[in-house]
Amino acid sequence: MRTTSRPRRAALAATAVLAASTLMLTACSSSSDDKGGSTDAGGKVTLNIGDFGTFGYVEAGLYDEYMAAHPNITIKYDTVQDGQKYWDALTTHLSSGSGLADIQAVEVGYIAQATNTLGDKFVDLGKTEGINPGNWLDWKSKQATTPSGSLIGLGTDIGPMAICYRTDLFQQAGLPTDRESVGKLWAGDWSKFVEAGKTYQSKAPNGTFFTDSASGLFNAVLSAQPEQYSDASGKLVYKTSAGVKTAWDLAVSASQAKISAGLRQFQDPWNAAFANAKFATVVCPSWMTGIISKYSGDSGKGKWDVAAPPVASNWGGAFLTVPKAGKHTKEAAALVAWLTAPEQQAKVFTKVGNLPSTVGGLQQPAVQGAKQEYFNNAPTGQIFAAAAQSIKPAPIGEQDGNVKTIITDNGILDIEEHGTDPAKAWENVSKLIDDKTSN
Amino acid sequence: MATHVRAEAPPARPAWRSRLYRFDLKASPYAFIAPFFICFAAFGLFPLIWTGWLSLHYVDLLKPDVMEWRGFGNYTRLWSNDQFWTALRNTFTIGVISTVPQLLMALGLAHLLNYRMRGRGFFRVAILAPYATSIAAATLVFVQLFNPDYGFINWMLNAVGIHPNWYSETWPSQIAISTIVTWRWTGYNALIYLAAMQAVPKDLYEAASLDGANRWQQFTRITIPSIRPTIMFTIIVSTIGATQLFGEPMLFGGGVGVSGGSAHQFQTLSLYLYELGWPSRQLGRASAVAWTMLLLLLLIGLVQYLITRYRKRHELGG
């Protein structure tokens, strides 16, 4: 029995091996499948959108609205929660030219990498019909423009900053509580903010601090400076930059005056400190209001308020881009233009609070008249829109995100957590940056 | 019936059939294992060699097709880099304070589970539960527990008057991360030990107890020597795991996870590799770190091998 069946078993084995390897090869290759849209015989187009965090298009029902108006178009989306992971994957896809969606979102922190190193991978939306770069705030469009002048991304939202503060803690420390007087405490100068902090700290309720973190203060001060990490040509100048020095000195002085709780933003202890009312102020871009109400919870309702910042500046925001590798770049560009138009931006703002980046969007009644109940009915739409108008742009370079992380996380946080001597911390930081940014 | 007849008449077979038969006997095993090795070559060996080749170049993550020859420059740069040595030291200390208690506890647990007791099946499944939990979920819970201000652990430690900051201080942060690793892998190792213990012949224990050996003596004189190869295996696997430690410190550190805390106090080699390769976009240098890690593992493996060989000889000789 055994001997006679041998040849047949060999044939069977060979077939099995073949089948197994085919299976494995197809399994391996399926991941490299092009994610780009496809066209049916009937002219139907499927557009894929890749984004991160909360863009608010699903929440505001914009995809459904667009599909209803354009029956030939089907929209599919894929949202990644973590922005850093999203960008890491996107860069890999862009450099290999596969796995890309028809529309990809890019955060402002990475837009300089996209315009400089990856500029040729995106469609120039400035030349697309029906898109006028002048509709956006001037600096917003400029950030998404490559050195050769093509506009690779249309602005979605922006993050003009205000100061969110706790009226209960301010009152206990003998500071004014209404938002006009509070704004006047520090109007025009961030160093007045630190001074106000010292006043607060001298009469502070036990165990509380004036502000959450010196790094947050550093970012806020720096983003209002005309010169930041890089010069107009994109070269790193952080060592000699007047802006970086001002921001660093102010953050260090805040840390040494012990007006900062020394927490790392977006970290668990920071989240928990909201619920426990451990600090009285947070520098807050429009999108931060959602975070505050989430972590402060019901106990913080009506106790938070929003005041004008010492100097207006921007923190965060994003762009929608159309990679050239997509199959339906024309249809994708049209969808991007529609999604970022003033009316749609206003709808997104009402749903999730992302502030419009178009001039027209900021003027929409839905934005101008917006009030937030959680923040003592502060007219947040007005406050943020006003701040948005007076933002002065600064050149951003490719390495800015990396440099910022090192200065705040390995410099200022190190001073706050370990009491490192500021001079030594700066030396440490420049050594790390030189190492990471030199080839 | 027919088969019987044919089997009894081998000379009638043509010669090529017997050749085919011999070929089949020799070749089919290779054909059977081929799928694994084909996949290994494509997804294991090739990346390994390619990483080695990359480590000799300057490569930008965003432009991986443009390579600039650096020779061993990336490696000599590591040698003179403080952050690399810090990461190496952290990897070693976290490795020791997670692996040693983990394996000792696993051994003890396995020994206990090896007894006849009620609900044995339940306990055996229960100790495997941490292993089945995802790193992210487990780490999130531990992050809450270790919160310096509001966490459960400091709340308890307050009673004895100590208040460590589990994030910013070097030893507390490393101990916190090791706790996550230990929690996750103890049950897994215990199960491996348990399997090995059950293969130890029962009559050895019977003979020992007749000779008057107590439980502890049975454990150290019979159980441990009998499962020594298994212990060796778990040590090697744990060492590899400890060298590649990434997820726990990354998630434990939250926003500062990649740099391993503000003073790199818990940055491991894998995190350093990631920091160089992704945020800093220096793929060549990251590859050099990867290869250094491989060489370190081979070195550790060699030392472990030499120790076992020495011990074996020593014992057989004595």
Interface residues (C-beta under 8 A of the other chain):
Chain A: M1 T3 T4 R6 P7 R9 A10 A13 A14 V17 A20 S21 M24 C28 D88 T91 T92 L94 S95 S96 Q113 T117 L118 R264 Q265 F266 Q267 D268 P269 A272 A273 N276 K278 G401 N402 T405 I406 D409 N410 L413 D414 E416 E417 H418 T420 K431 L432 D435 K436 T437 N439
Chain B: T3 R6 A7 R17 L20 Y21 D24 S28 A31 F32 A34 P35 I38 C39 A42 F43 Y58 D60 L61 L62 K63 P64 D65 E68 N81 D82 Q83 V143 Q144 N147 P148 D149 Y150 N165 Y167 S168 G254 G255 V256 S259 S262 A263 H264 E275 L276 W278 P279 S280 Q282
